[in-house]
């Protein structure tokens, strides 16, 4: 009889394979005490109401009080969130997170006077206040805040918007619960005849199978659940987009995209240039799909044929210890301190390593100013991409570690725009390392194939997602209904353009737009594309340069949000307002495709 493998219950997972969250809070009992302290301190904000324009000392005291409260809340909220990701069917931590979110919304309401009062201070008086020594630690913070003056409402309106905080997360929370907890996909027999539970976490494993019937079955069976719930999923995604449009209009932005780009001071030309550059290079992508089809000896090519390595017969199994060893070795160019800290964290309990029933799918890094930078993985030894995912998330975690070490709390939390540089930079170094130690041309071809798919997935695929977000938000802004048919039509057109005329677009694939978690975090995905483009350029500089280039890159990792992201990247050595970084990455992609075609 075929072996049936089910995911373990959370209680069955070895503690050594889980993260140790004690650097956040020691345990649930300590969390409760700290949570009570957080609630009590929240009420103390009211003593500053109406007084922020009095003098520099009062303003500085208020800012410190608010930041200290936020710092405490960061630990509490992160602990509750991470506990929910361990098993999303555990209502205990869902309730804990809900209680914290409610308290955080209350804190935001009580603090909602701060921004309007600061905005109301005249420019002349603000310049006088900013000259004071006590406000020196907060000058950049205040300068960034004052940028929002024309988008800040009155105290009453700000209070009303703050009250909506928890409600605004309803669409995202509904999607998460449906996607990660309620949808059940059954079992699929793998190429070894084993019955494996199909889930968000194991789908990639099936799509990497060398047996086409396994890939096709998993793909079709997975999307049957999305077809069965497409109306609910469309309504949920529509609600999230309408929320984005509402907040943009409420604050007087030109649109949801303008609202999303404003905090990073990124001009829309960066977004539009990315889409235009990728569109111009789509023939190269279409050529790659034809190379893949020919090398896999397929009559036609489907989406479920695009993840399995072309040389799928190669043994690429990496145990956790072996994966950590390879990642650390690849990052040696970043210096002893970087590698020593990371090795200790990965070898101990920064990371929650393996899948278990109810665990959140995918991977992420999540740290705080006062804690270890934690990593959630669903690591599978037989999937090489998971080694790269480990390097990716380790890049985020070390970025957090170094920024917290070198910046004060108010400037340590770097933006997502630069975060994706640190993570994909590590992937570039890992790829170079594995290429150097490859046993033969077949192994090198395997790694080139992986590099191609990385650029395809990170730059080109994410740009397709970015274009979908732009189009659907524009539809909402012009009053077009966001129905199941509308979503699928937009997505179908994009699929045809990006995959090309000789690619078979299965009907199920139009449902993909309903399963992308990032669509509930608007205009986020484009940063993956710009991040990898910057990372390719910076990794070349570090590997080919000297101590100056390394110091410049490490300073970037230590910079947090002490400057706007485009300025931090310029200091590191790359200008993302120009088209050249993206064009360079896409030309590199074309070279890799040609090399693969020749090598195979």
N, C-alpha and C positions, 0 to 999 in steps of 0.2 A: 504494500500500500504506500502511496505517496506520503512523504513527510509533510506535516502541517506546521508552519512556523508562525507564531503569533507574537506581537509586540509584548514585552513584559509590562506588568503593572509597575507604577512608580515605586511602590514599596519593595519590589524585587530587585531594584537597581542597586549595585554596590555603591557605598558612599564615596569610595575613591574615584568613581566615575562621574560624580556630581560636583557641582560647585559648592564652595563654602562661603555662605553669605554673611559670616559673622563680622566682617569688616564694615558691613552696613549697620546691622544691629545683631546682638548676640543670639536672640531667639524671639519667638512670638510674644513672650511675656514682656521682654524689654521693649519691643515695638509698641505694645499697648501703653507702657509708661511714657515713652517718647511721644507717642501720638497725643496723649493727654496734655503733655507739655506744649506740643505744637498748637493745639486748640486754645490753650490758655494764652500763649504768646500772641496769637492772632488778634485777640481783642486789644492788645497794646498799640496796634497801629492807629487807633482812633485818636490818641493823644497828640498826633502830629497834624491832624486835619485843620486846614485853614492857617497853618503857621509856616509853610515851607518858604514863603517869600520874605520872612522876617530877617533872617541873617544866614550866613554860610554855615555856622555851627549847627543850627537847627536842621538845615537841609542835609548836612553830612550825617547827623545822628539818625535821621529818618532813613536815609539810604542804607546805612549800616544795619539798622534794625530790620529793614525789609530784606536785605541780602542774607542776614543771619537766619531769618525765618525761612527764606527760600532754601538755604543750604540744609537746614534741618528737614524740610519737606522733601528735598531731593533724595535724601537717604531713605526716608520712610516710604515715599512713593515708589522708588526703585525696588526696594525690598518686596513690597506688596505685588508689584508688577511681575518681578522675576518669579515669585512663588506661584503666580497664576499660570505662567508658561510651563511649569513642570508638569502640570496635569490640569487641563482646562475644564475638566469635568468636576474638579474639586471646588465645591461651592464655598468652602471656608475662606479661601484666599480671594475668590471673586468678591465675597462680601467685604473682606479687608480692604481690597483695592477700591471698592465702591465707597466705603466709609472715608478713605483718604481723599478720593476725588471730590466727594461732597465737601469735606473740610477745606480742600484746596480751593474749590469754587468760592466758599465762604470767605477765605482769606483774600482771594482776588477781588471780591466785592468790597471788603473792608479797605483794601489797598487801592481801589479804583480812583480815589481822589488824587493820588500822587502824580500821575501823568498829567491830568488837566491843570493842576496847580503849577507844576513846573512849566507847562506850556504857556500859562497865563503870565509868567514873569516876562517883563519887557526885555528886549535884547540888550539895552544899555545896562539894566540892573543885573542881568544874568552875567554879562561880561565882568562886572564888578565882583559878583559873588564867586565866579570861577577863578578869579585872581587870588582867592584866599588859600592859604596852605592847607586847611582842613578838607578842602574839596579836591585837592590834587589827585587822590586815589580814584576819584570818580569823574574826572574831567572828560575822558573819552566816553564813558557811559552816558554822561549828560549830553555830550555833543551828538551821539547817535540817537538819543531819545528826542532831542529837539528837531531832528530831521522829520519826525512824525507830526509836527505841529499842525500841518494842514489836514492831516488824516485823523486827528484826535478830536473827539466830541466833547460835549460838556460833561460835568460830573454826573448828572443824572443819567444821561445816555450811556456813559461809560459803565456806570453801575448796572444798568439793564443788560448791556452786552456781557459783562462779567458773569451775571446770573445765568447766562445761557451756556456756560462752559461745559457742564456735564451733558446737557441735552444735545449739544453740538457733536458729541462723540457717539450718539446713538447709532448712526448708520455704520460707522466703523466697527463698533462693538457687535452689532447684529451680524455683520459679515464675518467677523472673526469666529463667533460662536457657531454659525452655520458651517463655515469653511473648515474649521479645525476640530469641532466637537460633534456636530450633528450629522454631517454628511458621512455616510458609510459606503465604501466602494467594493466590499466583498474581498474575494481571494482570486489570485491569478497564479497559474502554474508556470514557474520559471523554466529556463532552458535545462535545468537539472531534474525536472519533474517534481520539484517541491512546490507545495501550495503555500504561497506567501500572501500575507494580508496587504492589499492595495490601499495606500494612504497618500496624503500629500507628501509625507516624508519618503515613502518607498517608490513613488512614481518615477523619480529620476533613475532609480536602480533598474526598473523594468525597461525604461527607454534607452538604457545603456546595454541592454542585452544584445548579444550577437545574433540571436534568433529572431527573425522578423515577425513571426507569428506571435511571439511573446510581446514584442513592442506594440504591434497592432491591437492585440487583445486588451492590453493594459490601457492604451490610449482610448479605445472605444468604450471600454467599461468605465473608465474614469469620467469621461464626459457625459455618460448617460445620466449621472447624478446632477450635473449642471443643467442638462436639458430639462430634467424633471423639476428643477427649481428656478428656471430662467426668469420667470415673472417676479419672484421674490428678489432675486439677485439684481435684476434690472431696476426695480423700485428702490432697492438699497443704494445702488450706485448712483441713481438719479438724485436721491436724497442727499448724498454726500456732495455731489456737484452743485446742487441748488444751494447748499450751505455755503460753499465757496463763493458763489456768485453773490449771495446775500451779504456776507461780511465785506466783500470788496465794495459793493454799492453803499453799504452803511457807512463806510469810512471814506468814501469819495475817491476811490482808485479808478483808473481807466477801465479796469476789468480784473478778473480773477488772476490772470497771468501777471499783470502789473503788481497786484497785491502780493503775489508769491515771490516775485523777484526783488521787491523793494527792500526787504530786510538785509539782503546781501549786497545791495547797491549794484546789482547786475543789470545792464541795459538789455532790452528785449532783443537787440541785434545779436547778442550771444546765443540766445535760444533759436532765433530764426536762421542764423548762419549755420548752426549745427545741423538743422533739418535740411537746409539747402545743400550743404557739403555732402551729407550722407546720400541724399537723393541723387546727386551727380555721380556718385560712385556705386550706385546699385548694379550697373552692369558687371562690375567685378564680383559682387555677391552672387549674381545669377551664374556667372562663370564657375564660381566655387561649387554651387549646387550641382552643376553639370559634372564637374570633376568628381565630386562625392558619388554621384549616381553611377558614373562609369567605373570608378574604383571599387564600388560595392557590387558591381555587376547587376544593377537593377534596371528593369525596363522603364520604370517611372519612379519618382521620388516623392515621398510624403513627409509631413512634419515629423512623424514618429521615426523617420530614418535619419534625422539631423543631429541626434545627440550621441548615438553610439559611435565610438572611435572607428575610423575606417579600418585600422589594423586591430580589430577587436580581439584577435587571438592572443595578443601580448598579455603577459601576466603583470598586472599593475597593482597587486594587492599590497597595501601598506597598513600595518598595525598602527595603533595610536602612537606607541613609542617610536616606531620608525618614522612616522609622519612628522612628529615633533623634531626628531633628529635632522631630518631633511630640511625642514623649514628653518631651523636655527642655522644650519650650515650655509644655506642659501643667503641668509641675511648678514653673513660675516662682514661684507663691505660697510655695514652701518656701525661697526665698532663693538668693542667688548662690552661696554655698559648696556647698550641696547640688547644685545644677544643674551647676556647673563640674566637680566631682569626678566626677559620674555621666557627664557628656558625654565627659570624657577617657577614662573606663573603657570605655564602650560604643563609642567611636570607635576605640579601640585594641584590646586583646585580652583583655578580661575575659570575652568571650563566645565560645563555640563555636556558630556560627550556624546552619548548615544540616544537613539530613539526609544521612547517608551509610550505606552498607550495614553492618549490624551495630551501628549506633549505638543507644544506649539511647533509648527512645521518650519523648515528653513533654518536660517542661522542669523545671528546678530551679535554685536558687541554692545554692552551697556554698563557704563561705570559712572561713578560720581567723583566729586572733588575729594571726598574723604575715604573712599573705599578702593578695593581692588577693581580693575576693569574686567567685568565678567563677559564670558562668551557662551552663547547657546549654540550648540551644534546638534545635528542628527547624523553623526559620523558613521560612514559605512566603509570598511576597509577596502572593499573591492571597487570603489568608485574613486578614480584619480581626482576628479573635480573636487572631492571633499578635502583632499590635501591642499589644494589651492584655496578652497574656502577657509580652511584653517589659517593659512598665511594671510588671507584677506582680512579676516576678523582680528587676527593678531596685529595687523597694521592699525586698525581702529583702536585697539586696546592700548598699544604703545603710544599712539597719538594722545589718547586720554591721559595716560600715565605721565608723559613728558610735559603736556600742557599744564596739568595740575601741579606738577613739581616746579614749574618755572613761572607760572602766572598766578595772580591773586584770584579769588573765587569769581569775581565779576568779569574776568577776562579769560578764564580757562576753557570755557565751553565753546569750542570751535564749531563752525557751521558745517552743514552737510556738504556744501559745495567743495570745501577743502578736504573733508573727511574721506571722500572717495579717491582722492589722490594718494593719501597715506596707505590705504588698503590695496589699491591696484598696483601701486609701486612695489609692494611686497610680492605680489603675484609675478610681476616682471622679473624680479630677482630670482624667485623660485624657478621660473621657466628657464632662465639662463643657466642656473645651477644644474638642473636635471638634464639640459641639453649637453652640457659639458661632460657629464658622467654617463651619457647614453652609451649602451653597449655596441650598437651598430646602426646602420642606416635605417633599418626598420623601426628601431626605437626612436631615432631622431625624427623620422616621418610621423610617428605617433605623436610626439611632442609638438611638432609643427602643426599637425592637425588640431591639437588641443589649443595652441596659440591662436590659430585661425578662428576656432569656435569661441574663444574668449573674446576676441575683438568683435566677432559677429554678435555675440550675446550681450556684450557690455556697451559697445558703441552703436552698432546698427540696430539691434533689437530694442534697446532702450530708447533710441531715437524714434522708432516706430511707436512705442508706447507714448513718448512725449508728444508726438504728432496727434495721436488719438486723444490725449488729454486736451490739447489745444483746440481741436475740432469740436469735441463734445462740450467743452465749456463755452465756446463761442455759440454753439447751438442753444444752450441754456440762456445765454445772455441776449439772444435774439428772439427768445420765446418759443423755439422749436421744442415739441414734446420729446422727452428722452424715454422712448419706449423700447421694448425688447427688439422690435424690428429696426428701429433707428440705430441702436447701438450695434447690432449685428451688421447692418448695412455699411456703416462707417468702417467697422473693423474689417469687413470682407474686402472693401476697396483697398485698404492699407495692405492686407495680406497679399492681394494680387500684385500690387506695386512692388512690395519688398521681396517677395519670393519669386517673382518673375513668371514669364509666360509658359515655361516648361516644367512648372512645379504643380503637383496635384494638391489643390486646396480642399481638404475634406470638409464636409458640412459641419462637423463637430468643432472645427477649429475656430469658427466665428464665435463660439462660446467662451473662448479664452479670455475675452475682455472682462468676463464676470469672475475670474479667479485670480486676478492680479492684486495682491494686498496693497501695493504701492499706489494704486489709483485712489485710495482713501487718504492719501497724503499728497495733496495736489502739487503738480509740477516739481516733483522730487526726482523722478527717474532720469531726467536729462543730465543730472549731476553725475550719474554713473558714466555717461558718455564723455563729458568734458573732463571728468576725473581721470579716466584711463588715458585719454589723449595727453593730459598734462603729465601723468605718471610715466608714459613711454618716453617723453622728452627728458624728464628729470632723472629717470633711471640711467639713461644714456650718459647724462652729465656726470652722475656720481661714479658710474663704472669706468668711464673713460677719463675722468678728471682726477683731481688730487684732493688735498685736505680742504682747500677752499670750497670746492663743490659739495663735499660732504658736510662741512660746517654750515654751509648755506641751507642745505636740506634739513639738517638737524634743528637749525634755528626755526625753520618752517614748522617742524613738528612741535616745537616748544612755544610757538607763537599764540596758540589758542585763538581767541577772537580779538587780539590786541590791535588788529587792523581789519579793514574790509577784506574779504577773501581774494578778490582780484589783485589787491595790493600785496597781500601776503605771498601770493603765487609769483607776482612779478619780482619780489625780493628773492624768492627761491630760484628764479631763472626762467620763468615761462609766462608769456603774456596771452591770457585766454580771450582778450577782446579782439585778437587777431585770428584769422581763419587758419593760419599756418599750423598750429598744433594738431587740429583735427585733420587737416589735409595730410600732414606728415604721417599720422597714425593710419589713415586710409591707404596711403601709398605703401606703407609697411605691410598692410593687409594684402595688397595686390602682389607684393613680392613674395609673401609667404604662400599665397595660392599658387603662384608660378613654381616656386620651389617644391611644393608638395606634388604638383602635377609631374614635375620632372623626376622627383625622387621615387615616386611609385611607378 
